[in-house]
Amino acid sequence: MNDEHDLADWYAQRRRKRVADFKAKRPAKLRHSAALHEDIAQWGSRLFDQTAGNLMLFGPTGVAKTWSSWEVMERALKAGYSGEVLMLSQAEWQEIVGPPADRERLAAMRQADVLALDDLGSFRINDWTRELLLPVIDTRWAHNRPTIITSNLDDLDEKLGERITSRLADGATVVVLEGDDLRAGR
């Protein structure tokens, strides 16, 4: 009985540390509480039985796409999700694709249990970028590893190409967030 209690305490402590580490990485401007879109919350609950698929968040600037991606993953970690989560901002993604490309970080992107690519398509995507992104997305798609993307674009095909977009969209939960720029007037 004592061993079971000790093990339960160890798991609880481990979960608290993972959540604390994730919160420490979460951008300061995105640490506030708010209501999470129901479809996004449901996607997060499907991480546990590995049926989540990808999550694609679209909408204009400032409607909480980035906040939603961080929030859903923090809630999943609090609920006990144990997979490796890699959240990448636009600046971090640009840094990885170089040139020269950071092959070690590209490998980490392929292997993470959940990968979030923020503001996908908001920066210049050329043939070099597509050639580096395709193996990441293809590997994730082939192994059913969820990818979260946020984008202001209506049509990713034009920027990413059909092959990447098709893999991202396959079985994805697509949520279009609407509203005014929440940062305007602050």
N, C-alpha and C positions, 0 to 999 in steps of 0.2 A: 504493500500500500504506500509506503513511504517513497519507494522508487517511482511510482506513478505520479505522486505529488511533486517530486523533484523534477521529473521530466516535464510535467505541465508548467511548472515555474520556469524552467529553462526555455521552453517554447514561448511563453509569454514575454520573458525578458528579451529574447531574440527578436520577437515581433516589435516590441517597443523600440529597440535599438535601430531596426531597419526603418521604422517610421521616422524616428528622430533624424537619422542620416538623410533620408529622402527630404524631409522638411528643411534641413540645413542647405540642401542643394536647390530647393525651390526658390525662384526669384522672389525677392522681398515684395515687389509690387503685386505678386500673385498669391500671397499668403492669407488673403481675407476669406471669410466665409460667405457663401451665397448658395442659392438653390442650383442644383445641377440638373440639366435637362434629363428627363426621364429615360429617353432612348440611350443616352450616354451612360447613365447609372446602370441600366440593364445590361449594356455591353460589358461593363466592369464586372458584374456578377457572373457573366459567362466565362470569364477568365479561369474560374476554378474548375470547370469541367472541360476546358479546352475547346469550347465551341464559339469563342468570341469572334474569330475572324478579324479583319482589319476594321479600324474606325477612321472614317474620313469626315472631318469637320470643315465645313465651308461657310463663308459669309463675309460681309464687309469688315473693314478694319474696326477693331475695338468692341466686338460683340462677345468676347470672352471665349474664343476658341482655344487659345493657349492656356488660359486659366482652367478651362474644362479638362484639357488633357492632363494637366498636373493634378487637378482635384480628383478625377476618376482613379488615377493610379494611387494617390495617397489613400483614398478610401479603400481600395483593394488591398493595399498593404496593411492597413489597420484591421481589415477583416481576415487577414492571415494569408494573403497571396504570397507565395514564396519564390516566385520566378525573378530572374534578373531583369531589371528595368533600366533602359538607357534612354534618357530624354536629351535631345539635341536641338539647340536653337539654330536659327539660320546662320549665325556667325560661326558656330561650332561646325556645322556641316560644310560651310565654305572652307574653313581651315583644314578639314579632313581631305577634301578633294584637291587641295593644293593648287597648282602643282608645286612640288611633287606630292603625289597622293600619300596619305598616311595609311599604309597597308595594314598596320596593326589595328588601328581604329576602325578601318573598313571591315576587318575580320570580326571585331567586337560587335559591329552593327549587324552583321549576318547572324551572329550567335545569340544575341540577347533574346530573352524570352519575350519581351515587349520592347519595341523600338518606337520612339516618338520623333518625328521630323516636323519641326515647327516652321510655318511660313514656307512650305514647299512651293516652289515656283515663283517666289517673290524676288529672287535674284536671277542673274543671267545663267541659263542652263544651256550649255553648248554640247557638242558631240563628246568631248572629253568627260564632262559631268555625267551625261547619259551612260557612257561606257562604264563608268565607275558605279553608278547607281543601279544599273540593270542586274549585275550579279548579286548585289545586296538584296534587292527586292525579289529576284527570282529564287534565291536560296530560302528566304523567309517564306515565300509563297509555297515552295515545294515541301517545306517542313512544318507548315501551318503555324508559323510564329506570328502573332499579331503585330501589326504596324499601325501606329496612329499618325495620321497626317493632318495638319491644319493648313488651309490655303484660302486666299482671297480670290483665287481664279475660279471662273465658271467652267472652264474646259482645260483639264490637265493634259489631254492628248497633244495639244499644240506645243506645250513646253516640254513634256516628258517623253512623248512618243506613245504609240499604241501599245507596245509590248509592256512597258512599265505600268501604264495606266490600267491595262487589262488585269494584270496581276494584283494591283492594289484594289481594284473594284470587285474582284472575284469574291463573292460572299460577304462583302463589307457591309457594315452598318454605316449609312450615310446620313449625316445630320447637317441641315442648313440652319445656322443660327442667324436670326434677324434682329434688327433694332438699331438704335443710335449708337454712336461711338461712346462707350462708357468712360473713356478718358477725356472726352471733350468737356471743357468747362471746369476741369479740376484745378 
